[in-house]
């Protein structure tokens, strides 16, 4: 993986952030900053790699059921990491077996009803992921699909069709897993949800999708070794964090758009948005994380990015090689005027679109950070995951916030519980109803 920040920041300005970035770097690796009790993710590349064979072996009884569909139930960090990797590496138009589906990541009744109907003729199993087991969205979904599975095959036969990923000792899911002897995996106490993709939270679903978790973790481990070197000039995470903070604090850019030119990275951008949004968006600070798929969104958002309010910058994931090869054919009458492209690969056109857009946007004073990977596979996605996690932690400390808590997430939950008449929230309900009736 390579990074080029030269089209977002001048070298003198970048070096001006060197000391501040190194301070944040040392705060992170010395584990002396706020939230240091949630730094277990730093150790996951090695720990999960050491346990990879054991994890694969433990999944054999579940795999032996020859399931055609696996339903992953989780939300936020218990959903996005695994989904990002699975969707990036799966053939979108093939009948992948097992088919990986997702639930519990919203409260959309139509979605869950349609999914329930779809599963009626499927031989399916469930992987439910929740530290507490009581998070509303996944808990509702698990209740629905667990009951459906029990009705179809009998309660006693669901033992090897359900996997639980939860806390080691406490919580509703831990109790349920122990009582029913479900296969279970542990979410480490010192790892927050958005940093958990390299733990069983992500590794188990990724392994069940028949993807190579050893290669994924090896990419993350190699990236970790690179990022632990305290050399600002060669450390891509420090350069990325420094550039972001310079653009925000000195140039007043408040929105970062993660751009890809490969649609398989669409969900990866959703994972990235949670990682940075939930880590930095607090104390009335932070860069708003957005995403775009180019060239698609050049036909919708491109106008605003080029000529709109100058408060956004782009971070581009540029992929050098594709997996497949497809050339543009020659046609006799050339009625579309594209025969000058005949014989070229679509990836060649895509590359020139990237370069042309880069010139257009930077010429219009839109800063661009370019992150380059060789190809989209387990190894390079493992690199990207750890790169962004490490960068996010440094960037948060530079911003002056705790990158590992999320106090603002709790308020909507309290309001929802009160409006739903959850015991213990009666006083809040009266207050909320007065607000709604104003």
C-alpha positions in Angstrom: 0.0 0.0 0.0 1.2 3.5 -0.9 -0.1 6.9 0.1 0.4 10.2 -1.8 -0.6 13.4 0.1 1.2 15.8 -2.2 -2.1 16.9 -3.8 -3.6 17.8 -0.4 -0.8 19.5 1.5 2.5 21.1 0.8 5.6 19.4 2.2 6.4 22.4 4.5 2.9 22.3 6.0 3.1 18.5 6.4 6.4 18.7 8.2 4.9 21.4 10.4 2.6 18.7 11.8 5.4 16.2 12.4 5.8 16.9 16.1 2.1 16.9 16.9 1.6 13.7 14.9 4.5 11.9 16.6 3.1 12.9 20.0 -0.2 11.3 19.1 1.6 8.2 17.7 3.6 7.7 20.9 0.4 8.3 23.0 -1.2 5.4 21.0 1.7 2.9 21.0 2.6 3.6 24.7 -1.1 3.2 25.6 -1.2 6.4 27.7 -4.1 8.3 26.2 -7.8 8.4 26.8 -9.6 5.1 26.1 -6.4 3.1 26.5 -8.4 0.3 28.0 -9.9 -0.2 24.5 -6.6 -0.8 22.6 -6.9 -4.6 22.3 -7.4 -4.1 18.5 -3.7 -3.3 18.3 -2.9 -7.0 19.2 -5.5 -8.6 17.0 -3.4 -9.3 13.9 -1.1 -11.6 15.8 -3.6 -13.0 18.3 -6.2 -13.8 15.6 -3.6 -15.2 13.3 -2.4 -17.5 16.1 -5.9 -18.7 16.6 -6.9 -19.0 12.9 -6.5 -22.8 12.6 -8.4 -23.3 15.9 -11.2 -21.0 14.6 -11.5 -22.9 11.3 -11.5 -26.2 13.1 -14.2 -25.1 15.5 -16.5 -24.1 12.6 -16.4 -27.6 11.0 -19.7 -28.8 12.7 -21.5 -25.7 11.4 -20.0 -26.2 7.9 -20.9 -29.9 7.9 -24.6 -29.0 7.9 -24.0 -28.1 4.2 -26.0 -24.8 4.6 -26.9 -23.0 1.5 -27.5 -19.7 3.4 -25.9 -18.1 6.5 -27.7 -15.2 8.2 -25.4 -12.7 10.0 -27.2 -10.7 12.6 -25.5 -7.6 14.0 -25.3 -3.9 13.7 -22.6 -1.3 13.5 -19.2 -2.8 14.2 -20.8 -6.2 14.6 -21.9 -6.0 11.0 -20.0 -3.6 8.8 -16.5 -5.1 8.9 -17.4 -8.6 7.9 -19.9 -7.4 5.4 -17.3 -5.1 3.8 -14.8 -7.9 3.3 -17.4 -10.5 2.2 -18.9 -8.1 -0.4 -15.6 -6.9 -1.6 -14.4 -10.4 -2.4 -17.6 -12.3 -3.5 -18.7 -12.7 -7.0 -21.8 -10.5 -7.1 -23.5 -12.4 -9.9 -22.6 -16.0 -8.9 -24.7 -18.3 -6.8 -22.2 -18.3 -3.9 -22.5 -21.1 -1.5 -23.1 -20.4 1.2 -25.1 -17.3 0.4 -24.3 -14.6 3.1 -27.2 -12.5 4.2 -27.5 -9.8 6.8 -30.2 -8.8 9.3 -30.5 -6.9 12.5 -28.8 -3.8 11.1 -32.0 -1.7 10.8 -35.6 -1.6 12.0 -37.1 -1.8 8.6 -40.1 -4.1 8.9 -40.5 -4.7 5.2 -36.8 -5.7 4.9 -37.1 -8.3 7.7 -40.5 -9.6 6.5 -39.2 -10.1 2.9 -36.0 -11.8 4.3 -38.1 -14.1 6.4 -40.1 -15.1 3.4 -37.0 -15.6 1.3 -35.6 -18.0 3.9 -38.6 -20.3 4.0 -37.1 -22.7 1.4 -33.5 -22.2 2.5 -31.3 -24.5 4.6 -29.9 -21.8 6.7 -28.0 -21.1 9.9 -27.5 -18.0 12.0 -24.5 -16.1 13.3 -25.6 -13.6 15.9 -23.1 -10.9 17.0 -23.7 -8.7 20.0 -21.6 -8.0 23.1 -24.6 -7.4 25.4 -27.2 -9.5 23.5 -29.8 -6.7 24.2 -29.0 -4.2 21.4 -32.4 -3.5 20.1 -32.0 -4.1 16.3 -30.1 -7.4 16.4 -32.0 -8.6 19.4 -35.3 -8.2 17.6 -33.9 -9.9 14.4 -32.5 -12.8 16.4 -35.8 -13.4 18.2 -37.6 -13.5 14.9 -35.2 -15.8 12.9 -34.3 -18.0 15.9 -38.0 -18.7 16.3 -38.4 -19.4 12.6 -35.5 -21.8 12.6 -36.9 -23.6 15.6 -40.3 -23.9 14.0 -38.7 -25.4 10.8 -36.3 -27.9 12.3 -37.2 -28.2 16.0 -35.6 -26.5 18.9 -33.3 -29.4 19.7 -31.9 -29.4 16.1 -30.8 -25.8 16.1 -27.8 -26.5 18.4 -25.4 -26.7 15.4 -27.2 -24.1 13.3 -26.6 -21.1 15.6 -23.3 -19.4 16.4 -23.1 -16.8 19.1 -20.3 -14.1 19.2 -20.6 -12.2 22.5 -19.1 -11.3 25.8 -17.0 -14.0 27.5 -18.9 -14.1 30.8 -21.9 -11.9 30.9 -25.0 -10.8 29.0 -28.1 -12.2 27.5 -26.4 -13.9 24.6 -23.7 -15.5 26.8 -26.4 -17.0 29.0 -28.4 -18.3 26.0 -25.3 -19.8 24.4 -24.2 -21.6 27.6 -27.7 -22.9 28.2 -28.2 -24.2 24.7 -24.6 -25.2 24.1 -24.3 -23.1 21.0 -20.9 -22.8 19.4 -19.7 -19.4 20.7 -16.8 -17.0 20.2 -15.7 -14.2 22.5 -15.7 -10.4 21.7 -12.6 -9.2 23.6 -13.5 -6.8 26.5 -10.8 -4.3 25.4 -12.0 -4.0 21.7 -14.7 -1.6 20.7 -17.2 -2.6 18.0 -15.8 -0.4 15.2 -12.3 -1.8 15.8 -13.4 -5.4 16.0 -13.3 -6.7 12.4 -10.0 -8.6 13.0 -11.5 -10.4 16.1 -14.1 -13.2 15.9 -16.7 -10.5 15.1 -15.4 -10.3 11.6 -13.1 -13.3 11.3 -15.9 -15.9 11.9 -18.3 -14.7 9.2 -15.4 -14.1 6.8 -14.2 -17.7 7.3 -17.7 -19.0 6.8 -17.9 -17.2 3.5 -14.9 -19.4 2.4 -12.5 -16.5 2.3 -8.9 -16.7 3.5 -8.7 -15.3 7.0 -5.0 -16.2 7.3 -4.1 -14.0 4.4 -6.3 -11.2 5.6 -4.7 -11.3 9.0 -1.2 -11.5 7.5 -1.9 -8.3 5.6 -2.9 -6.6 8.8 0.1 -8.0 10.7 2.5 -6.8 8.0 0.9 -3.3 8.0 1.1 -3.2 11.8 4.9 -3.9 11.7 5.2 -1.0 9.1 3.2 1.5 11.1 4.9 0.9 14.4 8.1 2.4 13.0 8.3 6.0 14.4 9.5 7.5 11.1 7.1 10.3 10.1 8.5 10.6 6.6 7.8 6.9 5.7 4.8 6.1 7.9 1.6 6.3 5.9 -0.7 6.4 8.9 1.1 9.4 10.4 1.0 11.2 7.0 -2.7 10.5 6.5 -3.6 11.6 10.1 -1.4 14.8 9.8 -2.9 15.7 6.4 -6.5 15.3 7.6 -5.8 17.4 10.7 -4.1 20.1 8.8 -6.9 20.3 6.3 -9.5 20.5 9.2 -7.7 22.7 11.7 -5.8 25.0 9.3 -7.8 25.1 6.1 -11.3 24.5 7.7 -12.3 21.5 5.5 -15.0 19.7 7.4 -16.0 16.8 5.1 -13.9 13.9 3.8 -15.2 11.8 0.9 -13.8 8.3 0.6 -13.8 7.6 -3.1 -13.4 4.3 -4.9 -13.4 3.5 -8.6 -14.3 -0.2 -7.9 -17.9 -0.8 -6.8 -16.8 -3.9 -4.7 -15.5 -1.4 -2.1 -18.9 0.3 -1.5 -19.5 -1.4 1.8 -15.9 -1.0 2.8 -16.6 2.7 2.7 -19.5 2.2 5.1 -17.2 0.5 7.5 -14.7 3.4 7.1 -17.5 6.0 7.8 -18.4 4.4 11.1 -14.8 4.0 12.1 -14.0 7.7 11.6 -17.4 9.2 12.4 -17.9 7.4 15.7 -14.2 7.9 16.7 -13.8 11.6 16.0 -17.3 13.1 16.0 -17.5 14.4 19.6 -17.1 17.5 21.7 -18.5 19.4 18.7 -15.4 18.5 16.7 -14.5 16.2 13.8 -14.5 15.8 10.0 -17.8 14.5 8.6 -17.1 11.2 6.7 -18.9 10.6 3.4 -18.3 8.3 0.5 -18.7 8.1 -3.3 -18.5 5.5 -6.0 -16.8 6.9 -9.1 -17.4 7.1 -12.0 -21.0 6.6 -11.0 -21.3 9.5 -8.6 -19.3 11.8 -10.9 -22.7 12.0 -12.7 -24.5 13.2 -9.6 -22.0 14.5 -6.9 -19.2 15.5 -9.3 -20.7 18.9 -9.9 -20.8 19.8 -6.2 -17.3 18.4 -5.5 -15.8 20.4 -8.3 -17.7 23.7 -8.0 -19.7 23.6 -4.7 -18.9 24.9 -1.3 -15.1 24.5 -0.8 -15.2 22.6 2.5 -14.6 19.0 1.4 -11.6 16.9 0.4 -11.3 13.5 -1.1 -9.4 10.4 -0.1 -9.2 8.0 -3.0 -8.6 4.3 -2.9 -6.9 3.5 -6.2 -6.7 -0.1 -7.2 -3.9 -0.9 -9.7 -5.0 -4.3 -11.0 -8.3 -6.0 -11.6 -9.1 -9.7 -11.2 -10.7 -10.1 -14.6 -10.0 -8.9 -18.1 -12.7 -7.4 -20.4 -11.9 -5.5 -23.6 -14.0 -3.1 -25.5 -15.1 -4.5 -28.9 -14.8 -2.9 -32.3 -18.1 -2.3 -34.2 -18.3 -1.6 -37.9 -20.4 1.6 -38.1 -18.8 3.2 -34.9 -22.2 4.8 -34.3 -21.4 5.7 -30.7 -18.0 7.2 -31.7 -16.1 5.0 -29.3 -14.0 3.0 -31.7 -10.9 4.8 -30.6 -11.3 2.7 -27.4 -11.7 -0.6 -29.3 -9.2 -3.2 -27.9 -8.7 -1.3 -24.7 -9.6 -2.8 -21.4 -12.3 -1.2 -19.3 -9.8 -0.8 -16.5 -7.6 1.4 -18.8 -10.6 3.7 -19.3 -11.3 3.6 -15.5 -7.7 4.6 -14.8 -7.8 7.6 -17.1 -11.1 8.6 -15.6 -9.3 8.6 -12.2 -6.4 10.7 -13.5 -8.7 13.1 -15.3 -10.9 13.6 -12.2 -7.8 14.0 -10.0 -6.6 16.8 -12.3 -10.0 18.4 -12.5 -10.7 18.4 -8.8 -7.3 19.4 -7.6 -7.2 22.2 -10.2 -10.4 23.4 -8.6 -8.7 23.5 -5.1 -10.2 20.2 -3.9 -7.4 18.5 -1.9 -6.9 14.9 -2.8 -5.2 12.1 -0.8 -4.5 9.0 -2.9 -4.1 5.6 -1.3 -2.9 2.9 -3.7 -3.3 -0.8 -3.4 -2.2 -3.4 -5.9 -5.5 -5.4 -6.0 -8.6 -6.2 -4.0 -7.9 -9.4 -2.2 -7.6 -10.6 1.4 -4.1 -9.4 1.9 -4.5 -5.9 0.7 -7.9 -5.5 2.5 -6.1 -6.6 5.7 -3.6 -3.9 5.1 -6.2 -1.3 4.6 -8.2 -2.3 7.7 -5.3 -1.9 10.0 -4.0 1.2 8.2 -7.3 3.0 8.7 -7.7 1.8 12.3 -4.2 3.0 13.3 -4.6 6.3 11.4 -8.0 6.9 13.0 -6.5 6.5 16.5 -3.7 8.9 15.8 -6.0 11.4 14.2 -8.4 11.3 17.1 -5.7 12.0 19.6 -4.4 14.9 17.4 -7.9 16.2 17.4 -8.0 16.1 21.2 -10.8 13.5 21.6 -11.0 10.0 23.0 -11.2 7.9 19.8 -12.6 4.9 21.5 -15.9 6.0 23.1 -19.2 7.0 21.6 -21.3 8.8 24.3 -23.5 10.5 21.7 -24.9 7.1 20.5 -26.7 6.5 23.7 -29.1 9.4 23.7 -31.3 8.1 20.8 -31.5 4.7 22.5 -32.8 6.3 25.8 -35.4 8.3 23.9 -36.5 5.2 21.9 -36.8 3.1 25.1 -38.9 5.7 26.8 -41.3 6.1 23.9 -41.6 2.3 23.7 -42.6 2.2 27.4 -39.6 0.3 28.6 -39.7 -0.1 32.4 -37.6 2.5 34.2 -38.0 5.2 31.5 -41.3 6.6 32.6 -40.0 10.1 33.5 -38.2 10.5 30.2 -41.3 9.5 28.3 -43.4 12.3 29.8 -40.6 14.8 28.9 -40.3 13.5 25.3 -44.0 13.6 24.7 -44.1 17.2 25.7 -41.3 17.9 23.2 -43.1 16.1 20.4 -46.4 17.9 21.1 -44.9 21.4 21.0 
